[in-house]
Structures are given as C-alpha cells and as structure tokens.
Amino acid sequence: MELLKKYSAIIFGCITSGAGIGLFLSPAKIAAGGASGIGILLYNLFSLPVSVTVISINALLVIIGYRYLEKSIIVKTVVSTLFLSVFIEIFSKVSLGFNDPIISCTYGGVLAGLGSGIVINSGSSTGGSDFGAVILHRFIPFVSVPRLMLFIDLTIAIVSGGAFSDISLMLYAVAALFIASKSAEFVIEGVNFSKLIFIISDKNDEIAKYIIDRINRGVTSFEAKGEFSGMEKKVLMCALSPIQFPKLKSYIHSKDENAFIILSDARNVFGEGFNME
C-alpha cells in the first residue's frame, strides 16, 4: 500500500510538471533549466520532441552516474522520467490559445516546481540537473550540489537567450527557474536549504549508522533525561538538506514507529558538507 501511494504521488507530480512544461514553458520558448530546458531549446530549434530529449539526457546521466547513486533512487527516477516524458508529450499537443510570456513563465514555473517537489517528496527525482549536479559533485566536492544545480540551470537559461536571439526569453527563463525552485521548496517544506533534526528513538544506533552511511551526513548524540518519565535516552542531532529529510523520515519510521522527531529550519549552517562562506 505504501509503495502504491508513493508511485501514485510520483505520477501525479509528473502530470503536474508535464503540464507546466508542455502547456506553458515549451510553447513560450522558456527554457527554465534541466533536461526539459534543453528539450525546449532543441524542440524550437530543430523540432525534436521535448519528451525525446528528456528521456535521452536522463538515460545518459543514469548510465554515467550508476556507480554514484543508490539503486532504489535510480529505479524511481527512471519511472519518473518515463512518466514525465509521456505527460510532456500529451500536454504539448494541447493549445491554450494564447502566448503570453508572463503567464507562461509564472504558471509554467509554479506547476513545474510543484510537480518536482511532489516527486522529490516521494523519494524520487525527475533527473536532469539533479543527477548532473550529484555526478559533478563527485569530481568537484568543494562545490555544493545545490550550487551545481543552480549553475547548470542558469547556464541553460542563458544559452537559450543566445539560441533564440532574444534576451527577454533568457530573463523569462531565469524568472521561471526561480519560481519553480521556490514552488518545489514549498512542497517539501524547505524554505531554507538546511534543516535541523532531533531524534529520540530506541533504535538510535541503527539510525545514526544510516545517517552516516546512507545519507552521508554527520550526526551528534548526547544524553538527555525525560523529566516526566525520569528515563535517560540518547538524542541524535543532524543537519541535512530538505531533499534528504523525506528519505530519513521514512527509514526512521520503518525502524521505530514511536520515534520522536523534531524538524526545524536551520539558518547559516557552516562546516563540512555545507556552505563555508
């Protein structure tokens, strides 16, 4: 049942993103980053379907990044990519009867971002700049994954201005990219890049090992006493990105349904794995 729920959410997210890209961004030539942004470029320049480009780029990234990425995430991402491509193709056949770049930029960015956020919240990814950034981070670890994603997406948006010989399309693409990123953050409840989580569980040793080995984050433990129960327990504290939280939460609940979890925004986290500026 849980698996069906997750894949239903992934499909719904792909429908939402596909609508944003197929109905709004692609017809308006707004290449707001990612594999779909490259697809919009190629479609408007060479009439190559956006769906074909999305599948091709993500297939290449999966092959390159197979050794660096978790197999469960790869499987879900392949599924997400296929569904996203199908819905982009379907919505690309629908005409809304207008071509207002401001409306296209706004609604396209919101729908694409919401869909991406729903997919990420389900433990998957639509690939594109996400996968590209993770792979690049292996070779240039001193640059964070979010910054690499931003660099990739901005590069695509800037190139679109030159490819279409229209600087306004580049500006719309950057605006749509910003709107999409904020919409995705809203869905995964990540107003800021970093989150701080406190965990109290009878399975803290296993959870700590999972955070270190699978989430690739450091974790701190300290002893605490419950004043009501008088019992002493270990508390885990960990700073992580919003994208990593759904995966960790799912693991914690699979090990201990009664685990006590506190999640809060963490501003200006400095140190290994985070921005040092």
N, C-alpha and C positions, 0 to 999 in steps of 0.2 A: 504493500500500500504506500509506504514511504517513497519507494522507487518510482511508482506511478505518479505520485504527487510532484516529485522533483522534475521528472521528464515532462509532465504537463505544464509546469511553470516554465521550463526551458522553451517549449514550443510556443507558449503564449508570449514569452519575451522575444522570440524570433519573429512572431507575427507583428508585434509592436515595432520592432526595429525595421523589419521589412517594409512596413507601411511608411515609416519616416523616410527611408531611403528611396523606395520605389515611387511613392506618391509626391514627395516634396523635394528632396535633395537632388536626385538624379535629373528630373525634368528641368530644374533650375540651374543645372551645371555647378552645383555647390559641392565640391569635393572636400568634405569635412574629415579628412584623415582616415587611417585604417585601410584595410583591404577594399572596403566599399568605396572609399575615396579614390583609390587607384582605378577601381572599376568604373566609376563615374567619368574619370578622365578618359579612359580608353574607349568607353562607350560613345562619348560625344566627339572623340577624335577619329575613331576607326569603326564605330558601330558594333564593337564587341560587347555582347551582353554583360551587364554588371555581375550577374549570377555566376557566369563562367569564370570571370576574373577572381571573384571571391573564393570560389572552390579551388582554383588553381594555386593562388597565393597561399592559402591555408594548408593545402596539401603539401606544398613545398616546405612551409615552415614546420609542419608536423614531422616530416622526414628529417629535416635538419635538427630539430630540437627533441627528437625521440629520446635521446640519452639523457637530456637535462630535465625532462618534465615527467610528472607522475603519470603512470599509465591510465589510471582512472580518469584523470583530467583530460588526457588525450582523447579517450573514447567519447566522453561527454562533449568535448569541443568539436570532434568530427561530426557528431549528431547535430550539434548547434549550427555548425557551418552549413550542413546539408539543408536543414530546415530554413535557415536564414536565406540561403540562395534561392530556394523554391519560392519563398514568400516575396522576395525582392522581384523575382521574375513575374509572379502573379500581379503584384501591385503596379509593376511597370507597365502593364497592359491597360491600366485604368487611368483615364484622364479626368482631372478635376475641373477642366475648362478655364483655368486661369494660370498666369505665370508671374505672380508677384514674388520677387526675391525675398522681401522682408517676411512675408507669411511663410514662404518655403523654408527660409533659414530658421525661423522661430519654431514652427511646428515640426519641421523635419528634425531639428536638433533635440527637441523635447522627446519626441517619440523614439528616436534612435537611442538616446541616452536612457530613457526609462526601460526600454527593451534590453539594453545591455546590462543595466543594473539588475533586472529580474533574472537574467541568465547567470550573472556572477553570483547572485544570492542563492542560486540553486547549485553552486559548486562547479559551474562550468565557465566557458568563455566563448566569445564569438571569434576568437583568434585575432588575426591581423596584427595591429601594433602591440597588443598584449603579448602575444607569442614572440614577436620580433624583439620586444624590449627585454623579455626574460632571457632570450638567447644571447643578445648583445651584452647583457649584464654579466654573463659568464666570462666574457672576454675583457670587459672594462668594468670590474666590480666597484670601482671608486665612484661610479655614476649610478644613482639610484634608478630602480625600474620605472617609477612614475616620471622621472625627468627624461628617461629614454623614450618613454611612450609619448610624452609631450613633444620631444624633438622630432620623432618620426611623423606624428600627426601634423605638426606645424610645417614640416618640410613638404609634405604632400599638399597642404593648403596653399603654400607659397608657390609651389611649382604650377598649381592649377591657374594662378593668375597669369603666369607667362605662357602656359599652353593655350589658354583661351584668349590671350592678348587683351585681358580685361582685369584691371587691378581691383575693381569693385567685387568681382567674383571671389578673388582671394580674400578680401575683407569679410565678405559674407561667410566664406568657408571657415575663417578663424572664429567668427562670432558663433556659427553653428557648432563648432567644436567646443567652445566654452559652454554653450547652453547644454550640449549633450553630456559633457563631463559633470556639470552641476546636477543634471537630472539623474544621472547614474549614481552620484554620491547621495542624493536624496533617497533613492530606493534602498540602498544598502546602509543607510543611516550613518553615513560617514561624512559629516560636514567638514572635518579636517582629515588630513592624511593619516594621522596616527590615532590609535585607540589604546586605552589602558584597561587591562582586565585583571580582576582579582578572583581567585578560585579557591573555594573551600570544599574539599571532597575527601572521601575515604580512599580514593584512587589517585591521590596527588602524585605519587611516584611515577605511575604509568603516564599520567597526563603531562608531567614535566618532561619525561623522556620523549613523548610525542612532539611536544613543542620544540624541543631542541633538534630532534632528528628529522621531523617531517615538515614542521612549519618554518624551520630554520631561523628561530628567534631565541634569544637568551631568556632565561626565566630566573626569578629570585624567589626564594622561600624564606619564611620567617614564622616563628611560633606565636600563636595567639590563643587567648582564653575567652571562651564564651561566658559572659557574666550571668546569663540566665541558667545555662546548663552546668556551668562550672567545669566544662571539659576543655582540655587543651588540644588544639589541632594546628596543623601546618597550613599556612596560607601561601598560595602562589601568586606572584605578580609578574605581569608580562606586558610589554609594549609591542604592538603589532599594527599592521595596516588594516583598514576596514575590509579589504577584499579577503584577508586571511581569517577574519573572525567567523564567518558562517561555517567554514570547514572545521575550525577548532571547536565551535559550539556543538556541532554535530557529533564530533568524536567524544567530547565530554559527556554528552547525554547518552551516547551508546555505552559508555563505561559506568556512569553513575547518574541515574535519572534524578536523584535527590541532591545533586551537586548545587552549591550556592555560587552564583556568578554575578559579579558586578562589572559592568562595562561603562566606561566614561570617555569623553573626549580628552585627548592629551595634546596640549599645545606646546610647540617648540621642544620636541624630543631630540636630544643630541647624543651621539655615541655611535658605536659600531652598528652598521645596518641602517642608520638614519642620517638625515642631513646634518653636516658638521658646521654649517655656517651659523 
